[in-house]
Amino acid sequence: MAEYDIYDVEDIRKLVDGELPWTTVQQMMKNGKDRDRFDKWLVILQGRVPWKEKILLPLTPALFIVQKPKERVVKCRCGHEFGDYRVNWKLSALIYVRDSDEKISEVYRGHEKPDTEWIQLREYYCPGCGSQLEVEAMPRGCPPDFEFLPDLDTFYREWIGRPLPETVEFVDRTPERIKEWTSR
């Protein structure tokens, strides 16, 4: 092992799952990162999902960008696919909007409660398993927030040092999807 390659997959699993003593976690933080830490993390994540497509990058604890034979898609841990990773996955999710005082009061009380004239809470759920994937507080009329559109090809080529087999155009395809809806 190289100087920094001192942790195995099981060590990283315990770190991710919060099973290590704090002193060990502190030591891991002080040491340099393993050169293959990202790969070890992907091995752990891949072992926790019931499907075989290769995880390229986790987006959230429940959502992953995966490599299918001819495309890269966002996939829930249950196996539900949200489509091209360059389109905001929220457009394909089930959405519950808390936009009234009554609905907001189920979550917030008293002074914590946002003004429903201005703000709505949007809860995004997986159509496949019903898991809540995200909640966002947004001004009324704003489109869903597209928090993270990674340049996977640059990441793998320049940061991981292992280019992906096929390059795809790095562009937000969300506007194209919305335009498809309006042209029907």
MODELLER restraints for C-alpha pairs under 7 A, 6 or more apart:
rsr = mdl.restraints
at = mdl.atoms
rsr.add(forms.Gaussian(group=physical.xy_distance, feature=features.Distance(at['CA:4:A'], at['CA:32:A']), mean=5.50, stdev=0.5))
rsr.add(forms.Gaussian(group=physical.xy_distance, feature=features.Distance(at['CA:4:A'], at['CA:33:A']), mean=6.17, stdev=0.5))
rsr.add(forms.Gaussian(group=physical.xy_distance, feature=features.Distance(at['CA:4:A'], at['CA:34:A']), mean=5.10, stdev=0.5))
rsr.add(forms.Gaussian(group=physical.xy_distance, feature=features.Distance(at['CA:5:A'], at['CA:34:A']), mean=4.50, stdev=0.5))
rsr.add(forms.Gaussian(group=physical.xy_distance, feature=features.Distance(at['CA:5:A'], at['CA:35:A']), mean=6.35, stdev=0.5))
rsr.add(forms.Gaussian(group=physical.xy_distance, feature=features.Distance(at['CA:6:A'], at['CA:34:A']), mean=6.86, stdev=0.5))
rsr.add(forms.Gaussian(group=physical.xy_distance, feature=features.Distance(at['CA:9:A'], at['CA:40:A']), mean=5.34, stdev=0.5))
rsr.add(forms.Gaussian(group=physical.xy_distance, feature=features.Distance(at['CA:12:A'], at['CA:41:A']), mean=6.89, stdev=0.5))
rsr.add(forms.Gaussian(group=physical.xy_distance, feature=features.Distance(at['CA:13:A'], at['CA:44:A']), mean=6.41, stdev=0.5))
rsr.add(forms.Gaussian(group=physical.xy_distance, feature=features.Distance(at['CA:14:A'], at['CA:20:A']), mean=5.83, stdev=0.5))
rsr.add(forms.Gaussian(group=physical.xy_distance, feature=features.Distance(at['CA:42:A'], at['CA:55:A']), mean=6.75, stdev=0.5))
rsr.add(forms.Gaussian(group=physical.xy_distance, feature=features.Distance(at['CA:46:A'], at['CA:55:A']), mean=6.54, stdev=0.5))
rsr.add(forms.Gaussian(group=physical.xy_distance, feature=features.Distance(at['CA:49:A'], at['CA:77:A']), mean=5.50, stdev=0.5))
rsr.add(forms.Gaussian(group=physical.xy_distance, feature=features.Distance(at['CA:51:A'], at['CA:79:A']), mean=6.55, stdev=0.5))
rsr.add(forms.Gaussian(group=physical.xy_distance, feature=features.Distance(at['CA:53:A'], at['CA:66:A']), mean=6.06, stdev=0.5))
rsr.add(forms.Gaussian(group=physical.xy_distance, feature=features.Distance(at['CA:53:A'], at['CA:67:A']), mean=5.94, stdev=0.5))
rsr.add(forms.Gaussian(group=physical.xy_distance, feature=features.Distance(at['CA:53:A'], at['CA:68:A']), mean=6.03, stdev=0.5))
rsr.add(forms.Gaussian(group=physical.xy_distance, feature=features.Distance(at['CA:54:A'], at['CA:66:A']), mean=5.43, stdev=0.5))
rsr.add(forms.Gaussian(group=physical.xy_distance, feature=features.Distance(at['CA:54:A'], at['CA:67:A']), mean=5.42, stdev=0.5))
rsr.add(forms.Gaussian(group=physical.xy_distance, feature=features.Distance(at['CA:55:A'], at['CA:64:A']), mean=6.38, stdev=0.5))
rsr.add(forms.Gaussian(group=physical.xy_distance, feature=features.Distance(at['CA:55:A'], at['CA:65:A']), mean=6.00, stdev=0.5))
rsr.add(forms.Gaussian(group=physical.xy_distance, feature=features.Distance(at['CA:55:A'], at['CA:66:A']), mean=4.38, stdev=0.5))
rsr.add(forms.Gaussian(group=physical.xy_distance, feature=features.Distance(at['CA:55:A'], at['CA:67:A']), mean=6.53, stdev=0.5))
rsr.add(forms.Gaussian(group=physical.xy_distance, feature=features.Distance(at['CA:56:A'], at['CA:65:A']), mean=5.57, stdev=0.5))
rsr.add(forms.Gaussian(group=physical.xy_distance, feature=features.Distance(at['CA:56:A'], at['CA:66:A']), mean=5.24, stdev=0.5))
rsr.add(forms.Gaussian(group=physical.xy_distance, feature=features.Distance(at['CA:56:A'], at['CA:67:A']), mean=6.57, stdev=0.5))
rsr.add(forms.Gaussian(group=physical.xy_distance, feature=features.Distance(at['CA:57:A'], at['CA:64:A']), mean=5.83, stdev=0.5))
rsr.add(forms.Gaussian(group=physical.xy_distance, feature=features.Distance(at['CA:57:A'], at['CA:65:A']), mean=5.24, stdev=0.5))
rsr.add(forms.Gaussian(group=physical.xy_distance, feature=features.Distance(at['CA:58:A'], at['CA:64:A']), mean=4.22, stdev=0.5))
rsr.add(forms.Gaussian(group=physical.xy_distance, feature=features.Distance(at['CA:58:A'], at['CA:65:A']), mean=6.12, stdev=0.5))
rsr.add(forms.Gaussian(group=physical.xy_distance, feature=features.Distance(at['CA:59:A'], at['CA:65:A']), mean=6.91, stdev=0.5))
rsr.add(forms.Gaussian(group=physical.xy_distance, feature=features.Distance(at['CA:62:A'], at['CA:76:A']), mean=5.57, stdev=0.5))
rsr.add(forms.Gaussian(group=physical.xy_distance, feature=features.Distance(at['CA:62:A'], at['CA:77:A']), mean=5.29, stdev=0.5))
rsr.add(forms.Gaussian(group=physical.xy_distance, feature=features.Distance(at['CA:62:A'], at['CA:133:A']), mean=6.79, stdev=0.5))
rsr.add(forms.Gaussian(group=physical.xy_distance, feature=features.Distance(at['CA:63:A'], at['CA:74:A']), mean=6.55, stdev=0.5))
rsr.add(forms.Gaussian(group=physical.xy_distance, feature=features.Distance(at['CA:63:A'], at['CA:75:A']), mean=5.62, stdev=0.5))
rsr.add(forms.Gaussian(group=physical.xy_distance, feature=features.Distance(at['CA:63:A'], at['CA:76:A']), mean=4.58, stdev=0.5))
rsr.add(forms.Gaussian(group=physical.xy_distance, feature=features.Distance(at['CA:63:A'], at['CA:77:A']), mean=6.23, stdev=0.5))
rsr.add(forms.Gaussian(group=physical.xy_distance, feature=features.Distance(at['CA:64:A'], at['CA:74:A']), mean=5.49, stdev=0.5))
rsr.add(forms.Gaussian(group=physical.xy_distance, feature=features.Distance(at['CA:64:A'], at['CA:75:A']), mean=5.32, stdev=0.5))
rsr.add(forms.Gaussian(group=physical.xy_distance, feature=features.Distance(at['CA:64:A'], at['CA:76:A']), mean=6.42, stdev=0.5))
rsr.add(forms.Gaussian(group=physical.xy_distance, feature=features.Distance(at['CA:65:A'], at['CA:72:A']), mean=6.50, stdev=0.5))
rsr.add(forms.Gaussian(group=physical.xy_distance, feature=features.Distance(at['CA:65:A'], at['CA:73:A']), mean=5.49, stdev=0.5))
rsr.add(forms.Gaussian(group=physical.xy_distance, feature=features.Distance(at['CA:65:A'], at['CA:74:A']), mean=4.54, stdev=0.5))
rsr.add(forms.Gaussian(group=physical.xy_distance, feature=features.Distance(at['CA:65:A'], at['CA:75:A']), mean=6.28, stdev=0.5))
rsr.add(forms.Gaussian(group=physical.xy_distance, feature=features.Distance(at['CA:65:A'], at['CA:85:A']), mean=6.45, stdev=0.5))
rsr.add(forms.Gaussian(group=physical.xy_distance, feature=features.Distance(at['CA:66:A'], at['CA:72:A']), mean=5.55, stdev=0.5))
rsr.add(forms.Gaussian(group=physical.xy_distance, feature=features.Distance(at['CA:66:A'], at['CA:73:A']), mean=5.54, stdev=0.5))
rsr.add(forms.Gaussian(group=physical.xy_distance, feature=features.Distance(at['CA:66:A'], at['CA:74:A']), mean=6.35, stdev=0.5))
rsr.add(forms.Gaussian(group=physical.xy_distance, feature=features.Distance(at['CA:66:A'], at['CA:75:A']), mean=6.75, stdev=0.5))
rsr.add(forms.Gaussian(group=physical.xy_distance, feature=features.Distance(at['CA:67:A'], at['CA:73:A']), mean=6.74, stdev=0.5))
rsr.add(forms.Gaussian(group=physical.xy_distance, feature=features.Distance(at['CA:72:A'], at['CA:84:A']), mean=5.95, stdev=0.5))
rsr.add(forms.Gaussian(group=physical.xy_distance, feature=features.Distance(at['CA:72:A'], at['CA:85:A']), mean=6.10, stdev=0.5))
rsr.add(forms.Gaussian(group=physical.xy_distance, feature=features.Distance(at['CA:73:A'], at['CA:81:A']), mean=6.85, stdev=0.5))
rsr.add(forms.Gaussian(group=physical.xy_distance, feature=features.Distance(at['CA:73:A'], at['CA:82:A']), mean=6.77, stdev=0.5))
rsr.add(forms.Gaussian(group=physical.xy_distance, feature=features.Distance(at['CA:73:A'], at['CA:83:A']), mean=4.93, stdev=0.5))
rsr.add(forms.Gaussian(group=physical.xy_distance, feature=features.Distance(at['CA:73:A'], at['CA:84:A']), mean=4.45, stdev=0.5))
rsr.add(forms.Gaussian(group=physical.xy_distance, feature=features.Distance(at['CA:73:A'], at['CA:85:A']), mean=4.72, stdev=0.5))
rsr.add(forms.Gaussian(group=physical.xy_distance, feature=features.Distance(at['CA:74:A'], at['CA:81:A']), mean=5.93, stdev=0.5))
rsr.add(forms.Gaussian(group=physical.xy_distance, feature=features.Distance(at['CA:74:A'], at['CA:82:A']), mean=5.30, stdev=0.5))
rsr.add(forms.Gaussian(group=physical.xy_distance, feature=features.Distance(at['CA:74:A'], at['CA:83:A']), mean=5.79, stdev=0.5))
rsr.add(forms.Gaussian(group=physical.xy_distance, feature=features.Distance(at['CA:74:A'], at['CA:84:A']), mean=6.45, stdev=0.5))
rsr.add(forms.Gaussian(group=physical.xy_distance, feature=features.Distance(at['CA:74:A'], at['CA:85:A']), mean=5.14, stdev=0.5))
rsr.add(forms.Gaussian(group=physical.xy_distance, feature=features.Distance(at['CA:74:A'], at['CA:89:A']), mean=6.90, stdev=0.5))
rsr.add(forms.Gaussian(group=physical.xy_distance, feature=features.Distance(at['CA:75:A'], at['CA:81:A']), mean=4.43, stdev=0.5))
rsr.add(forms.Gaussian(group=physical.xy_distance, feature=features.Distance(at['CA:75:A'], at['CA:82:A']), mean=5.96, stdev=0.5))
rsr.add(forms.Gaussian(group=physical.xy_distance, feature=features.Distance(at['CA:78:A'], at['CA:128:A']), mean=6.80, stdev=0.5))
rsr.add(forms.Gaussian(group=physical.xy_distance, feature=features.Distance(at['CA:78:A'], at['CA:129:A']), mean=6.26, stdev=0.5))
rsr.add(forms.Gaussian(group=physical.xy_distance, feature=features.Distance(at['CA:80:A'], at['CA:128:A']), mean=5.24, stdev=0.5))
rsr.add(forms.Gaussian(group=physical.xy_distance, feature=features.Distance(at['CA:82:A'], at['CA:89:A']), mean=5.63, stdev=0.5))
rsr.add(forms.Gaussian(group=physical.xy_distance, feature=features.Distance(at['CA:82:A'], at['CA:92:A']), mean=5.80, stdev=0.5))
rsr.add(forms.Gaussian(group=physical.xy_distance, feature=features.Distance(at['CA:86:A'], at['CA:149:A']), mean=6.51, stdev=0.5))
rsr.add(forms.Gaussian(group=physical.xy_distance, feature=features.Distance(at['CA:86:A'], at['CA:171:A']), mean=6.58, stdev=0.5))
rsr.add(forms.Gaussian(group=physical.xy_distance, feature=features.Distance(at['CA:86:A'], at['CA:172:A']), mean=5.19, stdev=0.5))
rsr.add(forms.Gaussian(group=physical.xy_distance, feature=features.Distance(at['CA:86:A'], at['CA:173:A']), mean=5.31, stdev=0.5))
rsr.add(forms.Gaussian(group=physical.xy_distance, feature=features.Distance(at['CA:86:A'], at['CA:174:A']), mean=6.94, stdev=0.5))
rsr.add(forms.Gaussian(group=physical.xy_distance, feature=features.Distance(at['CA:87:A'], at['CA:172:A']), mean=6.25, stdev=0.5))
rsr.add(forms.Gaussian(group=physical.xy_distance, feature=features.Distance(at['CA:87:A'], at['CA:173:A']), mean=4.90, stdev=0.5))
rsr.add(forms.Gaussian(group=physical.xy_distance, feature=features.Distance(at['CA:87:A'], at['CA:174:A']), mean=4.38, stdev=0.5))
rsr.add(forms.Gaussian(group=physical.xy_distance, feature=features.Distance(at['CA:88:A'], at['CA:146:A']), mean=5.61, stdev=0.5))
rsr.add(forms.Gaussian(group=physical.xy_distance, feature=features.Distance(at['CA:88:A'], at['CA:174:A']), mean=5.77, stdev=0.5))
rsr.add(forms.Gaussian(group=physical.xy_distance, feature=features.Distance(at['CA:90:A'], at['CA:124:A']), mean=6.78, stdev=0.5))
rsr.add(forms.Gaussian(group=physical.xy_distance, feature=features.Distance(at['CA:90:A'], at['CA:144:A']), mean=6.86, stdev=0.5))
rsr.add(forms.Gaussian(group=physical.xy_distance, feature=features.Distance(at['CA:93:A'], at['CA:124:A']), mean=5.92, stdev=0.5))
rsr.add(forms.Gaussian(group=physical.xy_distance, feature=features.Distance(at['CA:93:A'], at['CA:125:A']), mean=5.70, stdev=0.5))
rsr.add(forms.Gaussian(group=physical.xy_distance, feature=features.Distance(at['CA:93:A'], at['CA:126:A']), mean=5.65, stdev=0.5))
rsr.add(forms.Gaussian(group=physical.xy_distance, feature=features.Distance(at['CA:93:A'], at['CA:127:A']), mean=6.24, stdev=0.5))
rsr.add(forms.Gaussian(group=physical.xy_distance, feature=features.Distance(at['CA:94:A'], at['CA:124:A']), mean=5.70, stdev=0.5))
rsr.add(forms.Gaussian(group=physical.xy_distance, feature=features.Distance(at['CA:94:A'], at['CA:125:A']), mean=4.94, stdev=0.5))
rsr.add(forms.Gaussian(group=physical.xy_distance, feature=features.Distance(at['CA:94:A'], at['CA:126:A']), mean=6.24, stdev=0.5))
rsr.add(forms.Gaussian(group=physical.xy_distance, feature=features.Distance(at['CA:94:A'], at['CA:127:A']), mean=5.92, stdev=0.5))
rsr.add(forms.Gaussian(group=physical.xy_distance, feature=features.Distance(at['CA:95:A'], at['CA:122:A']), mean=6.47, stdev=0.5))
rsr.add(forms.Gaussian(group=physical.xy_distance, feature=features.Distance(at['CA:95:A'], at['CA:123:A']), mean=5.55, stdev=0.5))
rsr.add(forms.Gaussian(group=physical.xy_distance, feature=features.Distance(at['CA:95:A'], at['CA:124:A']), mean=4.74, stdev=0.5))
rsr.add(forms.Gaussian(group=physical.xy_distance, feature=features.Distance(at['CA:95:A'], at['CA:125:A']), mean=6.24, stdev=0.5))
rsr.add(forms.Gaussian(group=physical.xy_distance, feature=features.Distance(at['CA:96:A'], at['CA:122:A']), mean=5.81, stdev=0.5))
rsr.add(forms.Gaussian(group=physical.xy_distance, feature=features.Distance(at['CA:96:A'], at['CA:123:A']), mean=5.08, stdev=0.5))
rsr.add(forms.Gaussian(group=physical.xy_distance, feature=features.Distance(at['CA:96:A'], at['CA:124:A']), mean=6.65, stdev=0.5))
rsr.add(forms.Gaussian(group=physical.xy_distance, feature=features.Distance(at['CA:97:A'], at['CA:120:A']), mean=6.68, stdev=0.5))
rsr.add(forms.Gaussian(group=physical.xy_distance, feature=features.Distance(at['CA:97:A'], at['CA:121:A']), mean=5.71, stdev=0.5))
rsr.add(forms.Gaussian(group=physical.xy_distance, feature=features.Distance(at['CA:97:A'], at['CA:122:A']), mean=4.56, stdev=0.5))
rsr.add(forms.Gaussian(group=physical.xy_distance, feature=features.Distance(at['CA:97:A'], at['CA:123:A']), mean=6.29, stdev=0.5))
rsr.add(forms.Gaussian(group=physical.xy_distance, feature=features.Distance(at['CA:98:A'], at['CA:104:A']), mean=5.59, stdev=0.5))
rsr.add(forms.Gaussian(group=physical.xy_distance, feature=features.Distance(at['CA:98:A'], at['CA:120:A']), mean=5.64, stdev=0.5))
rsr.add(forms.Gaussian(group=physical.xy_distance, feature=features.Distance(at['CA:98:A'], at['CA:121:A']), mean=4.95, stdev=0.5))
rsr.add(forms.Gaussian(group=physical.xy_distance, feature=features.Distance(at['CA:98:A'], at['CA:122:A']), mean=6.31, stdev=0.5))
rsr.add(forms.Gaussian(group=physical.xy_distance, feature=features.Distance(at['CA:99:A'], at['CA:116:A']), mean=5.84, stdev=0.5))
rsr.add(forms.Gaussian(group=physical.xy_distance, feature=features.Distance(at['CA:99:A'], at['CA:120:A']), mean=4.73, stdev=0.5))
rsr.add(forms.Gaussian(group=physical.xy_distance, feature=features.Distance(at['CA:99:A'], at['CA:121:A']), mean=6.60, stdev=0.5))
rsr.add(forms.Gaussian(group=physical.xy_distance, feature=features.Distance(at['CA:100:A'], at['CA:116:A']), mean=5.84, stdev=0.5))
rsr.add(forms.Gaussian(group=physical.xy_distance, feature=features.Distance(at['CA:101:A'], at['CA:116:A']), mean=6.18, stdev=0.5))
rsr.add(forms.Gaussian(group=physical.xy_distance, feature=features.Distance(at['CA:104:A'], at['CA:113:A']), mean=7.00, stdev=0.5))
rsr.add(forms.Gaussian(group=physical.xy_distance, feature=features.Distance(at['CA:118:A'], at['CA:139:A']), mean=5.46, stdev=0.5))
rsr.add(forms.Gaussian(group=physical.xy_distance, feature=features.Distance(at['CA:118:A'], at['CA:140:A']), mean=5.92, stdev=0.5))
rsr.add(forms.Gaussian(group=physical.xy_distance, feature=features.Distance(at['CA:119:A'], at['CA:137:A']), mean=6.40, stdev=0.5))
rsr.add(forms.Gaussian(group=physical.xy_distance, feature=features.Distance(at['CA:119:A'], at['CA:138:A']), mean=5.51, stdev=0.5))
rsr.add(forms.Gaussian(group=physical.xy_distance, feature=features.Distance(at['CA:119:A'], at['CA:139:A']), mean=4.47, stdev=0.5))
rsr.add(forms.Gaussian(group=physical.xy_distance, feature=features.Distance(at['CA:119:A'], at['CA:140:A']), mean=5.67, stdev=0.5))
rsr.add(forms.Gaussian(group=physical.xy_distance, feature=features.Distance(at['CA:120:A'], at['CA:137:A']), mean=5.71, stdev=0.5))
rsr.add(forms.Gaussian(group=physical.xy_distance, feature=features.Distance(at['CA:120:A'], at['CA:138:A']), mean=5.59, stdev=0.5))
rsr.add(forms.Gaussian(group=physical.xy_distance, feature=features.Distance(at['CA:120:A'], at['CA:139:A']), mean=6.24, stdev=0.5))
rsr.add(forms.Gaussian(group=physical.xy_distance, feature=features.Distance(at['CA:120:A'], at['CA:140:A']), mean=6.07, stdev=0.5))
rsr.add(forms.Gaussian(group=physical.xy_distance, feature=features.Distance(at['CA:121:A'], at['CA:135:A']), mean=6.78, stdev=0.5))
rsr.add(forms.Gaussian(group=physical.xy_distance, feature=features.Distance(at['CA:121:A'], at['CA:136:A']), mean=5.68, stdev=0.5))
rsr.add(forms.Gaussian(group=physical.xy_distance, feature=features.Distance(at['CA:121:A'], at['CA:137:A']), mean=4.50, stdev=0.5))
rsr.add(forms.Gaussian(group=physical.xy_distance, feature=features.Distance(at['CA:121:A'], at['CA:138:A']), mean=6.44, stdev=0.5))
rsr.add(forms.Gaussian(group=physical.xy_distance, feature=features.Distance(at['CA:122:A'], at['CA:135:A']), mean=5.52, stdev=0.5))
rsr.add(forms.Gaussian(group=physical.xy_distance, feature=features.Distance(at['CA:122:A'], at['CA:136:A']), mean=5.31, stdev=0.5))
rsr.add(forms.Gaussian(group=physical.xy_distance, feature=features.Distance(at['CA:122:A'], at['CA:137:A']), mean=6.40, stdev=0.5))
rsr.add(forms.Gaussian(group=physical.xy_distance, feature=features.Distance(at['CA:123:A'], at['CA:132:A']), mean=7.00, stdev=0.5))
rsr.add(forms.Gaussian(group=physical.xy_distance, feature=features.Distance(at['CA:123:A'], at['CA:134:A']), mean=5.99, stdev=0.5))
rsr.add(forms.Gaussian(group=physical.xy_distance, feature=features.Distance(at['CA:123:A'], at['CA:135:A']), mean=4.47, stdev=0.5))
rsr.add(forms.Gaussian(group=physical.xy_distance, feature=features.Distance(at['CA:123:A'], at['CA:136:A']), mean=6.72, stdev=0.5))
rsr.add(forms.Gaussian(group=physical.xy_distance, feature=features.Distance(at['CA:124:A'], at['CA:132:A']), mean=5.86, stdev=0.5))
rsr.add(forms.Gaussian(group=physical.xy_distance, feature=features.Distance(at['CA:124:A'], at['CA:133:A']), mean=5.54, stdev=0.5))
rsr.add(forms.Gaussian(group=physical.xy_distance, feature=features.Distance(at['CA:124:A'], at['CA:134:A']), mean=5.26, stdev=0.5))
rsr.add(forms.Gaussian(group=physical.xy_distance, feature=features.Distance(at['CA:124:A'], at['CA:135:A']), mean=6.18, stdev=0.5))
rsr.add(forms.Gaussian(group=physical.xy_distance, feature=features.Distance(at['CA:125:A'], at['CA:131:A']), mean=5.45, stdev=0.5))
rsr.add(forms.Gaussian(group=physical.xy_distance, feature=features.Distance(at['CA:125:A'], at['CA:132:A']), mean=4.44, stdev=0.5))
rsr.add(forms.Gaussian(group=physical.xy_distance, feature=features.Distance(at['CA:125:A'], at['CA:133:A']), mean=5.43, stdev=0.5))
rsr.add(forms.Gaussian(group=physical.xy_distance, feature=features.Distance(at['CA:126:A'], at['CA:132:A']), mean=6.62, stdev=0.5))
rsr.add(forms.Gaussian(group=physical.xy_distance, feature=features.Distance(at['CA:126:A'], at['CA:133:A']), mean=6.71, stdev=0.5))
rsr.add(forms.Gaussian(group=physical.xy_distance, feature=features.Distance(at['CA:151:A'], at['CA:170:A']), mean=6.01, stdev=0.5))
rsr.add(forms.Gaussian(group=physical.xy_distance, feature=features.Distance(at['CA:153:A'], at['CA:163:A']), mean=6.56, stdev=0.5))
rsr.add(forms.Gaussian(group=physical.xy_distance, feature=features.Distance(at['CA:153:A'], at['CA:164:A']), mean=6.26, stdev=0.5))
rsr.add(forms.Gaussian(group=physical.xy_distance, feature=features.Distance(at['CA:153:A'], at['CA:167:A']), mean=6.19, stdev=0.5))
rsr.add(forms.Gaussian(group=physical.xy_distance, feature=features.Distance(at['CA:156:A'], at['CA:162:A']), mean=5.45, stdev=0.5))
rsr.add(forms.Gaussian(group=physical.xy_distance, feature=features.Distance(at['CA:156:A'], at['CA:163:A']), mean=5.20, stdev=0.5))
rsr.add(forms.Gaussian(group=physical.xy_distance, feature=features.Distance(at['CA:156:A'], at['CA:164:A']), mean=6.46, stdev=0.5))
rsr.add(forms.Gaussian(group=physical.xy_distance, feature=features.Distance(at['CA:157:A'], at['CA:163:A']), mean=4.18, stdev=0.5))
